[in-house]
């Protein structure tokens, strides 16, 4: 579950190359809004993934492995991330019933285009990411990133986040983004870029390789926390109208899975490894990431696991609109945007 459109990062990018696209990509045939039943009597719900399997998918994997979806009469069919198409357009087109969104900022932008979807569950209200530099660089604060080179994925949101941090810390010049798409870990380690966004798996790699880094939390430097939330569960509107009970059953199983992810990172790590054997995940790295996410990503300050705050999401939308990051269906920049039609807790377990 990527913070930005992370076509690849660190070990995960290398894993993708090793696997090849065919190993992970499942059929992306149209799911339609009417769920089908299989021979077991379970109704199939199609879920488009946001990224390659990793610790962020722990609660989902646990729910699948432990039969929590089956308990709700559901069989989950995954449409795996293929390196180019993310879940948002797939669910909006009706080729998936549900999709895991990339992050709050991307999904709010997607809502602004009038997409026929709603967010019905938030997997990760918190973000496990940081903006990081090599300790050897001598950089000790975001202000010192002024005019420096940022290794990213070509997103204007990335630039806005880092520039907000620089501005808040008293810096003047914006960062210069170098679009890497893959190899951000290697680029920072080799000193080819001055800074990049790091994830728990990258932090683990730096520590394993004996490379010291300095990390800055985005929300400590003027970036509203809701902007950094990741992994909304998006639902096609037609699917919700025709299958409200299935949607609620799905969130019930998912909620239990992510409760387990907080309680027992080792158990959900085992589920991730079992659910996605072709991913060849490193068990130690995945467990380390799962522990970090259990503390910083999955706990929900707004209530039960999965519950969303329209008010907090609106804070993120207002910040984005103020930075010129939101456009309407015609591609024109907007100065305000109401997120309330796109955020609902109506399909959470009763």
C-alpha positions in Angstrom: 0.0 0.0 0.0 1.9 2.9 -1.3 1.9 6.4 0.0 2.3 7.7 -3.6 2.1 5.9 -6.9 5.1 3.9 -5.9 5.8 1.9 -9.0 8.7 0.5 -7.0 10.6 1.1 -3.9 13.6 -0.6 -2.4 13.4 -4.4 -1.9 9.9 -4.5 -3.1 10.9 -3.1 -6.5 13.6 -5.7 -6.9 11.1 -8.4 -5.9 8.8 -7.2 -8.7 11.6 -7.6 -11.2 12.4 -11.1 -10.0 8.8 -12.2 -10.0 7.9 -10.9 -13.4 4.4 -9.5 -14.0 2.8 -12.9 -14.8 3.5 -14.3 -11.3 1.3 -11.9 -9.5 -1.3 -10.6 -11.9 -4.6 -12.4 -11.7 -7.5 -12.0 -14.0 -8.9 -8.5 -14.1 -12.2 -9.5 -15.8 -15.2 -7.4 -15.0 -16.7 -8.1 -11.6 -19.9 -6.0 -12.3 -22.1 -4.8 -9.5 -23.9 -8.1 -9.0 -21.8 -10.5 -6.9 -21.7 -14.1 -8.2 -22.0 -17.2 -6.0 -19.6 -20.2 -6.3 -20.3 -23.8 -5.7 -19.8 -23.4 -1.9 -22.6 -20.8 -1.8 -20.2 -18.0 -1.1 -20.6 -14.8 -3.0 -17.6 -13.5 -4.8 -16.4 -10.0 -4.1 -13.6 -8.7 -6.3 -10.9 -6.5 -4.7 -8.3 -4.6 -6.7 -5.0 -4.4 -4.8 -3.0 -1.1 -4.5 0.5 -2.5 -4.5 2.6 -5.7 -4.3 1.9 -7.8 -1.1 3.5 -6.5 2.0 3.0 -6.0 5.7 0.3 -3.4 5.1 -1.9 -6.2 3.8 -1.6 -8.2 7.0 -5.2 -7.8 8.2 -6.5 -8.7 4.8 -4.3 -11.8 4.5 -5.3 -12.9 8.0 -9.0 -12.5 7.3 -8.5 -14.6 4.1 -6.4 -17.3 5.7 -8.5 -17.6 8.8 -11.9 -17.8 7.0 -13.2 -14.5 8.3 -14.6 -13.6 4.9 -16.1 -17.0 4.5 -17.8 -16.6 7.8 -19.6 -13.6 6.2 -20.6 -15.6 3.1 -17.9 -14.0 1.0 -15.2 -15.4 -1.3 -12.6 -12.7 -2.1 -11.1 -12.5 -5.6 -8.0 -10.4 -5.8 -7.0 -8.3 -8.8 -3.3 -7.9 -8.2 -1.3 -4.7 -8.8 0.3 -4.9 -12.2 2.9 -2.1 -12.0 0.9 0.5 -13.9 -2.9 0.4 -13.2 -3.9 1.2 -9.6 -7.2 0.2 -7.9 -9.0 3.5 -8.2 -9.8 3.5 -11.9 -10.5 -0.3 -11.8 -13.2 0.1 -9.1 -14.6 3.3 -10.7 -15.1 1.4 -14.0 -16.9 -1.4 -12.3 -14.3 -4.0 -13.1 -13.9 -4.5 -9.3 -16.4 -4.2 -6.5 -13.8 -2.8 -4.1 -10.3 -1.5 -4.3 -7.6 -0.5 -1.8 -6.7 3.1 -2.5 -3.1 4.4 -2.6 -3.4 7.1 0.1 -5.8 9.8 1.3 -4.3 12.6 -0.9 -4.5 10.6 -4.1 -8.0 9.4 -3.3 -9.3 12.8 -2.5 -7.9 14.0 -5.8 -9.8 11.0 -7.4 -13.0 12.0 -5.6 -12.6 15.5 -7.1 -13.0 14.1 -10.6 -16.5 12.9 -9.7 -15.6 9.2 -9.6 -18.6 6.9 -8.8 -17.0 5.5 -5.6 -17.1 5.9 -1.8 -14.6 5.2 0.8 -16.2 2.7 3.3 -13.3 1.8 5.5 -9.8 3.2 6.3 -7.1 0.5 6.8 -4.3 2.8 7.9 -5.3 6.1 9.5 -1.7 6.7 10.3 1.3 6.7 8.0 4.5 4.7 8.7 6.6 6.9 6.3 9.2 9.6 6.9 11.2 12.0 4.7 14.7 10.8 5.2 18.3 11.8 4.6 21.7 10.1 5.1 23.2 11.1 8.4 26.5 11.6 6.6 24.9 14.4 4.6 24.9 16.7 7.6 21.3 17.6 7.1 19.6 17.9 10.5 16.3 19.7 9.6 13.8 20.0 6.7 14.9 23.6 6.2 18.2 22.3 4.9 16.4 20.5 2.2 15.9 23.8 0.3 17.0 23.4 -3.2 18.0 19.8 -2.6 17.2 16.8 -4.8 14.3 14.6 -3.9 14.0 11.1 -5.3 10.3 10.4 -6.0 7.6 9.1 -8.2 6.7 12.2 -10.2 3.8 13.3 -8.0 3.0 16.9 -7.4 1.6 15.8 -4.0 5.1 14.6 -3.0 6.6 17.9 -3.9 3.9 19.8 -2.0 4.4 17.7 1.2 8.2 18.2 1.2 8.0 21.9 0.3 5.5 22.4 3.2 8.0 20.8 5.5 10.8 23.1 4.2 8.5 26.2 4.5 7.4 25.3 8.0 10.9 24.8 9.2 12.0 28.2 7.8 13.5 27.2 4.5 13.0 29.1 1.3 13.7 27.1 -1.9 11.6 24.2 -3.1 13.0 20.7 -3.6 14.0 19.5 -7.1 12.2 16.2 -7.8 14.0 13.5 -9.7 11.5 10.9 -10.9 13.0 7.5 -10.1 10.0 5.2 -10.0 12.3 2.4 -8.8 15.4 2.2 -6.7 14.8 5.1 -4.3 16.6 3.1 -1.5 19.6 2.6 -3.7 19.6 6.2 -4.9 19.6 7.6 -1.4 22.2 5.1 -0.1 24.5 6.0 -3.0 24.1 9.7 -2.5 22.5 10.2 -5.9 19.6 12.1 -4.3 19.6 14.1 -1.1 16.3 12.8 0.3 13.3 10.5 -0.4 10.3 9.1 1.4 11.1 6.0 3.4 8.9 3.1 4.5 9.5 0.6 7.3 11.0 -2.0 4.9 13.5 0.6 3.7 14.3 1.7 7.3 15.0 -2.0 8.1 17.3 -2.3 5.1 19.3 0.8 6.1 19.7 -0.6 9.6 20.7 -4.0 8.2 23.3 -2.5 5.9 24.7 -0.3 8.7 23.7 3.0 7.0 22.6 5.7 9.4 19.7 7.9 8.3 17.9 10.9 9.8 14.1 10.8 9.5 11.6 13.7 9.6 7.9 13.1 10.3 5.8 15.0 7.8 3.1 16.0 10.3 5.8 17.6 12.6 6.4 20.2 9.9 3.0 21.5 8.8 1.6 18.7 6.8 -1.9 17.8 8.3 -1.9 14.2 9.5 -5.0 13.3 7.5 -3.0 14.0 4.3 -0.7 11.2 5.2 -3.4 8.6 5.9 -3.1 5.6 3.6 -5.2 2.8 2.3 -8.9 3.7 2.1 -11.2 0.9 1.0 -13.1 2.2 -2.0 -16.4 0.7 -3.2 -18.1 1.1 -6.5 -21.4 2.9 -6.0 -23.5 0.4 -7.9 -22.0 -2.4 -5.9 -23.0 -0.6 -2.7 -26.6 0.0 -3.9 -27.1 -3.6 -4.9 -25.1 -5.4 -2.2 -25.1 -3.4 1.0 -25.0 -6.6 3.2 -21.9 -7.9 1.3 -20.2 -4.6 1.8 -20.9 -4.7 5.5 -19.8 -8.3 5.7 -16.5 -7.4 3.9 -15.7 -4.6 6.4 -16.7 -6.9 9.3 -14.0 -9.4 8.3 -11.5 -6.8 7.5 -12.0 -5.1 10.8 -11.3 -8.3 12.6 -8.3 -8.9 10.5 -6.8 -5.5 11.3 -7.6 -5.8 15.0 -5.4 -8.9 14.9 -2.7 -7.0 13.0 -2.5 -4.7 16.0 -2.7 -7.4 18.6 -0.4 -10.0 17.0 2.0 -8.8 14.2 3.6 -12.2 14.1 0.4 -14.0 13.4 -0.6 -11.7 10.5 3.0 -11.9 9.1 2.5 -15.6 8.9 -0.8 -15.0 7.1 0.9 -12.7 4.6 3.6 -15.2 3.8 1.0 -18.0 3.4 -1.5 -15.9 1.4 1.1 -14.6 -1.1 3.8 -17.3 -1.4 4.8 -16.2 -4.9 5.9 -12.8 -3.5 8.9 -14.5 -1.9 8.7 -12.0 1.0 11.5 -11.8 3.5 10.0 -13.0 6.8 12.2 -10.9 9.1 11.6 -7.7 7.1 7.9 -8.3 6.8 7.6 -8.9 10.6 9.6 -5.8 11.4 7.3 -3.7 9.2 4.2 -5.4 10.7 5.4 -4.4 14.2 5.9 -0.8 13.1 2.5 -0.6 11.4 0.8 -2.1 14.5 2.0 0.8 16.5 1.9 3.7 14.0 -0.4 2.8 11.1 -3.4 0.7 12.1 -4.6 2.2 15.5 -7.5 4.5 14.8 -7.8 7.8 16.7 -11.3 8.3 15.3 -13.0 5.2 16.8 -13.2 1.5 15.9 -10.8 0.1 13.3 -12.0 1.2 9.9 -14.0 4.2 11.0 -13.4 7.4 9.1 -13.7 11.1 10.1 -15.3 13.3 7.5 -14.0 16.3 9.3 -10.4 15.0 9.3 -10.6 14.1 5.7 -11.9 17.5 4.9 -8.8 19.0 6.6 -6.7 17.1 4.1 -8.9 18.3 1.2 -8.7 21.9 2.3 -4.9 21.7 2.6 -4.7 20.2 -0.9 -7.1 22.8 -2.4 -5.0 25.5 -0.8 -1.9 24.1 -2.6 -3.6 23.9 -6.0 -3.6 20.1 -5.9 -7.3 19.4 -6.6 -9.1 19.6 -9.9 -12.7 19.2 -11.0 -14.0 16.7 -13.6 -12.9 19.1 -16.3 -9.3 19.2 -15.0 -9.7 22.8 -13.6 -8.1 23.6 -10.3 -10.6 24.2 -7.4 -10.2 26.2 -4.3 -12.6 24.1 -2.2 -14.0 20.6 -2.3 -16.6 18.9 -0.1 -15.5 15.3 0.7 -18.6 14.3 2.6 -20.4 12.5 -0.3 -17.4 10.2 -0.7 -16.8 9.2 2.9 -19.1 6.9 4.8 -19.2 4.7 7.9 -22.6 3.3 7.0 -21.1 0.0 5.9 -19.1 -0.7 9.0 -20.2 -3.6 11.3 -23.2 -2.6 13.4 
